[in-house]
Amino acid sequence: MAFIYYVTQIQFEFGAVKLLKQECERVGITRPLVVTDAGVKAAGVLQKALDALPGMTVAVFDQTPSNPTEAAVRAAVDVYKANNCDGLIAVGGGSAIDCAKGVAIAATHEGPLTHYATILGGSPRITDKVAPIIAVPTTSGTGSEVARGAIVIVDDHRKLGFHSWHLVPKTAICDPELTLGLPPKLTAATGMDAIAHCMETFMAPAFNPPADGIGLDGLARGWANIAKATADGSDREARMNMMSASMQGAMAFQKGLGCVHSLSHSLGGVDPRLHHGTLNAMFLPAVIAFNASAESIQKENRLQRMAHAMGLSSASDIGPAIKDMNARLGLPTGLAAMGVEASQFDQIIVGAMADHCHKTNPRIATEEEYREMLVQAL
């Protein structure tokens, strides 16, 4: 078993969910609220987590929507307080984990959730009073189990980020076995999310060689295994490598993300039905082309290094390779195939310009440059 200590404590192994009670005891959680969703419950994964908590008083909130909302956070806080809980266990994909992070803030801090949003200056207002979280990911995509951020759609329909080192889960239990039954389309969409994280963090201009190495290795693992995991959900090695790619992409989040995420966050707020990972897959080729001329990209030959990790001969092959991979995985051919229309561009651009990922792209995009990226991704 690999024991990793980087931004938090990580238990990574098939069957690691059995360590859940041990980690609750280590962290000091005695009355957890398990935050999950209906799909995880229906798949029997929630029960595996509950079975790993013998003798503990456990409350459950299983109504996390596919994109977590402020309303869902409030509902979960009500359950948390009604059961006198003292910590959170998030069991699910990024939505459940991000919802739990919202609960960790809202259950312990006064005022509306927006008071703590990153772009509204809220990060310093998040204190060490946050409820402790243990995260058990059931998809290989967001990497939220090792990240300091959460994305929540607030009441006015904006998709906002909440970031604090206090929000990093105290333990991440990465058990690839929990992903073996993941459907092909969800495997593909979440897998491309992980790959996008590895690529965008590697392209981000901040100086952080350890994060670069982690992200680049994650890209190699994700790119080599996503098709295998999608085609054969029982491929244990592919599932293990996809979970690692997801974890590694989020370990590198501290460098920042970029235009892929500022666009996908904004569009996801405009239409919450759209899957975040699929949106990232649609935007990647256009954003990589936009970033190619950035000084930091050229200085360190970053696109060629990504191409090498992907087994490609040149940087110019990356965009076409991503489009080809999307097609192989059965993902949409572009935004139009997802129901996005050009009439929505103005609203998307406003949100992208305000997003916390906008300023950490290697090139700062203008409104017209965002419009061109949307046209290319359509």
C-alpha positions in Angstrom: 0.0 0.0 0.0 1.3 3.4 -0.9 1.1 5.9 1.9 1.4 9.5 0.5 1.7 12.7 2.5 1.7 15.8 0.3 -1.1 18.2 1.0 -3.0 15.8 3.2 -2.9 12.2 4.3 -3.9 9.7 1.5 -4.7 6.0 1.8 -4.5 4.6 -1.7 -5.2 0.9 -2.4 -7.9 -1.5 -3.5 -10.1 -2.0 -0.4 -8.9 1.2 1.3 -12.5 2.1 2.2 -12.2 -0.4 5.1 -9.9 2.1 6.8 -12.7 4.6 7.1 -13.4 4.1 10.9 -9.7 4.1 11.6 -9.3 7.5 9.9 -12.4 8.9 11.7 -10.7 8.0 15.0 -7.4 9.6 13.9 -9.2 12.8 12.8 -11.5 12.9 15.9 -14.8 12.4 14.1 -17.3 10.5 16.3 -20.7 11.4 14.8 -20.2 11.9 11.0 -22.6 13.1 8.4 -22.1 11.1 5.2 -22.7 13.4 2.2 -23.4 11.5 -1.0 -25.9 11.3 -3.8 -28.7 9.0 -5.0 -26.5 7.3 -7.7 -23.8 6.3 -5.2 -26.5 5.0 -2.9 -28.2 3.0 -5.7 -24.9 1.5 -6.8 -24.3 0.1 -3.3 -21.2 2.1 -2.7 -22.7 4.1 0.2 -23.4 0.8 2.0 -19.8 -0.2 1.6 -18.8 3.0 3.4 -21.4 2.5 6.1 -20.3 -1.1 6.6 -16.8 0.3 7.3 -18.2 2.4 10.3 -19.4 -0.3 12.7 -20.6 1.0 16.1 -20.6 4.6 15.0 -23.6 7.0 15.0 -23.9 8.0 11.4 -26.3 10.5 9.7 -26.7 10.5 5.9 -27.5 13.2 3.4 -27.9 11.5 -0.1 -29.5 14.3 -2.1 -26.4 16.0 -3.6 -27.3 17.2 -7.1 -25.0 16.6 -10.1 -23.7 20.2 -9.6 -23.8 21.0 -5.9 -26.0 24.0 -5.0 -26.3 26.4 -2.1 -29.7 24.9 -1.5 -28.3 21.4 -1.1 -25.6 22.7 1.2 -28.3 24.3 3.4 -30.4 21.0 3.4 -27.3 19.0 4.5 -26.4 21.6 7.2 -29.9 21.0 8.6 -29.2 17.3 8.8 -25.7 17.9 10.3 -27.1 20.1 13.1 -30.1 18.0 13.8 -27.9 15.0 14.4 -25.2 16.9 16.4 -22.6 15.8 13.9 -18.9 16.7 14.4 -17.5 15.9 11.0 -18.2 15.0 7.4 -17.5 11.9 5.2 -18.0 12.7 1.5 -18.6 9.6 -0.5 -19.0 10.2 -4.2 -17.6 12.2 -7.1 -16.6 15.9 -7.0 -20.1 17.0 -6.5 -20.5 15.2 -3.2 -17.1 16.2 -2.0 -17.6 19.8 -2.9 -21.1 19.8 -1.3 -19.4 18.5 1.9 -16.9 21.3 1.8 -19.8 23.8 1.5 -21.4 22.1 4.6 -18.0 22.3 6.4 -18.1 26.1 5.9 -21.8 26.8 6.4 -22.2 24.6 9.5 -19.5 26.4 11.4 -19.5 30.0 10.0 -22.1 32.8 10.1 -23.7 34.5 7.1 -24.5 33.4 3.6 -22.2 31.1 1.7 -21.4 33.8 -0.8 -19.6 35.7 2.0 -16.8 33.0 1.6 -16.5 32.9 -2.2 -13.0 33.4 -3.5 -13.8 36.1 -6.1 -15.7 38.0 -3.4 -12.7 38.1 -1.1 -14.0 35.3 1.1 -11.1 33.0 1.3 -9.5 34.6 4.4 -12.9 34.5 6.1 -12.8 30.6 6.1 -11.2 29.7 9.4 -9.9 26.6 11.1 -13.4 26.2 12.6 -14.5 24.3 9.5 -15.9 20.9 10.2 -13.3 18.1 9.4 -13.8 16.2 6.2 -12.8 12.7 5.1 -13.2 12.2 1.4 -13.9 8.9 -0.4 -14.0 9.5 -4.2 -16.0 7.2 -6.3 -15.0 8.6 -9.6 -11.7 9.5 -11.1 -12.1 13.1 -12.2 -12.1 16.1 -10.0 -9.5 15.2 -7.4 -11.4 17.2 -4.9 -10.4 14.7 -2.2 -6.9 16.4 -2.1 -7.9 19.9 -3.1 -8.4 23.1 -1.1 -11.3 24.3 -3.3 -15.0 23.6 -3.9 -17.3 24.7 -6.6 -20.9 25.5 -5.7 -23.8 27.0 -7.6 -25.1 29.7 -5.3 -28.7 31.0 -5.1 -28.3 33.6 -7.8 -27.1 30.9 -10.2 -23.4 31.8 -10.3 -21.0 28.9 -10.1 -18.5 30.1 -7.5 -15.3 28.8 -6.1 -14.5 28.5 -2.4 -10.8 28.0 -1.5 -9.0 27.6 1.8 -6.3 25.2 3.0 -8.7 24.6 5.9 -11.0 22.9 3.4 -8.5 20.2 2.4 -9.9 16.9 3.6 -8.0 15.5 6.6 -7.8 12.1 4.8 -8.4 11.0 1.3 -9.3 7.4 1.0 -8.6 6.5 -2.7 -10.1 3.0 -3.3 -10.0 2.2 -7.1 -12.4 -0.7 -6.3 -15.2 1.8 -5.8 -14.9 2.9 -9.4 -15.1 -0.6 -11.0 -18.8 -0.3 -11.7 -18.7 3.3 -13.1 -20.6 3.5 -16.5 -18.5 4.1 -19.6 -19.8 7.6 -20.3 -19.2 8.8 -16.7 -15.7 7.1 -16.8 -14.9 9.0 -20.0 -16.2 12.4 -18.8 -14.6 12.2 -15.4 -11.4 10.9 -16.9 -11.1 13.8 -19.3 -11.7 16.1 -16.3 -8.6 14.6 -14.6 -6.6 14.9 -17.8 -7.7 18.5 -18.2 -6.5 19.2 -14.6 -3.1 17.7 -15.3 -2.7 19.7 -18.5 -4.0 23.1 -17.2 -2.0 23.0 -14.0 1.1 22.1 -16.0 0.5 25.0 -18.3 -0.1 27.5 -15.5 2.8 29.9 -15.2 3.5 29.7 -11.4 6.9 28.3 -10.4 6.3 25.0 -8.7 8.5 22.2 -10.1 7.1 19.5 -7.8 3.6 20.2 -8.9 4.7 20.2 -12.6 6.2 16.7 -12.1 3.1 15.4 -10.4 0.8 16.9 -13.1 2.9 15.6 -16.0 3.1 12.1 -14.6 -0.7 12.2 -14.0 -1.2 13.2 -17.6 0.8 10.3 -18.8 -1.1 7.8 -16.6 -4.5 9.3 -17.5 -3.9 9.5 -21.3 -2.6 5.9 -21.4 -5.5 4.4 -19.4 -8.7 6.4 -20.1 -9.7 4.4 -23.2 -8.9 1.1 -21.4 -11.0 2.1 -18.3 -13.9 3.3 -20.5 -13.9 0.1 -22.7 -13.5 -2.3 -19.8 -14.8 -1.0 -16.4 -13.3 -4.0 -14.7 -9.7 -3.3 -15.7 -8.1 -2.9 -12.3 -4.8 -1.5 -13.5 -6.6 1.1 -15.7 -8.9 2.1 -12.8 -6.0 2.4 -10.4 -4.1 4.7 -12.9 -7.1 6.8 -13.6 -7.7 7.4 -9.9 -4.1 8.3 -9.5 -4.3 10.8 -12.4 -7.3 12.4 -10.8 -5.5 12.7 -7.5 -2.3 14.0 -9.1 -4.1 16.7 -11.1 -5.7 18.1 -8.0 -2.4 17.9 -6.1 -1.1 20.4 -8.7 -4.1 22.7 -8.3 -2.0 25.0 -6.1 -0.4 26.3 -9.4 -3.8 27.4 -10.6 -5.9 26.4 -13.6 -6.9 28.5 -16.6 -9.3 29.3 -19.4 -10.6 25.8 -19.8 -12.0 26.0 -16.3 -13.0 29.7 -16.4 -15.2 28.8 -19.4 -16.5 25.5 -18.0 -17.3 27.0 -14.6 -19.2 29.8 -16.3 -21.1 27.6 -18.8 -21.9 25.2 -16.0 -23.5 28.0 -14.1 -25.5 29.1 -17.2 -26.7 25.5 -17.7 -26.2 23.2 -14.7 -27.3 20.2 -16.7 -23.9 20.1 -18.5 -21.2 17.8 -17.1 -18.1 19.7 -16.0 -15.6 17.1 -17.2 -17.2 16.9 -20.7 -17.1 20.7 -21.0 -13.4 20.6 -20.1 -12.8 18.1 -22.9 -14.6 20.3 -25.4 -12.6 23.4 -24.4 -9.1 21.9 -24.2 -8.1 22.0 -27.9 -9.0 25.7 -28.3 -7.4 26.8 -25.1 -4.2 24.9 -25.8 -4.0 26.6 -29.2 -4.5 29.9 -27.5 -1.8 29.2 -24.9 0.8 28.1 -27.4 2.2 31.6 -27.9 2.5 32.4 -24.1 6.1 33.3 -23.1 6.0 30.9 -20.1 4.8 28.0 -22.4 7.5 28.6 -25.0 10.3 29.3 -22.5 9.9 25.9 -20.8 8.8 24.0 -23.9 5.6 22.9 -22.1 3.5 21.8 -25.0 6.2 19.6 -26.3 6.7 18.1 -22.9 2.9 17.4 -22.7 3.0 15.8 -26.2 5.8 13.5 -25.0 3.8 12.4 -22.0 0.9 11.6 -24.3 3.1 9.6 -26.7 2.7 12.2 -29.5 5.5 13.4 -31.8 4.9 17.1 -31.6 3.0 19.8 -29.8 0.8 20.4 -32.8 -0.6 16.9 -32.4 -2.2 17.6 -29.0 -5.4 19.4 -30.1 -6.3 16.8 -32.8 -5.4 13.9 -30.4 -7.8 15.3 -27.8 -10.6 15.6 -30.4 -9.9 12.1 -31.6 -9.9 10.8 -28.0 -13.2 12.5 -27.3 -14.7 10.7 -30.3 -13.2 7.3 -29.3 -14.7 7.7 -25.8 -18.1 8.6 -27.2 -18.1 12.2 -25.9 -19.9 14.9 -27.8 -18.2 16.4 -30.9 -18.5 19.9 -29.5 -20.6 22.4 -27.5 -23.4 22.5 -30.1 -23.9 18.7 -29.6 -24.5 19.5 -25.9 -27.2 22.0 -26.7 -25.0 25.2 -26.3 -26.0 28.1 -28.6 -24.0 31.1 -29.8 -26.7 33.3 -28.2 -25.4 32.2 -24.8 -21.8 33.4 -25.5 -22.1 36.9 -23.9 -23.3 35.4 -20.6 -20.6 32.8 -20.7 -17.9 35.3 -21.3 -19.0 37.6 -18.5 -18.8 34.6 -16.1 -15.4 33.5 -17.5 -13.9 36.9 -17.1 -14.9 37.0 -13.4 -13.9 33.4 -12.6 -11.0 32.7 -10.2 -9.2 30.6 -12.9 -9.1 33.5 -15.4 -6.0 35.2 -14.0 -3.9 32.0 -13.7 -3.9 31.1 -17.4 -0.5 31.6 -19.1 -2.2 34.3 -21.3 -4.8 36.6 -19.9 -7.7 36.3 -22.4 -9.8 39.2 -23.6 -13.6 39.0 -24.1 -13.0 38.6 -27.9 -10.4 35.9 -27.3 -12.9 34.0 -25.1 -15.5 34.4 -27.9 -13.1 32.9 -30.4 -12.4 29.9 -28.1 -16.2 29.4 -27.8 -16.6 29.5 -31.5 -13.8 26.9 -31.9 -15.3 24.6 -29.3 -18.9 24.9 -30.7 
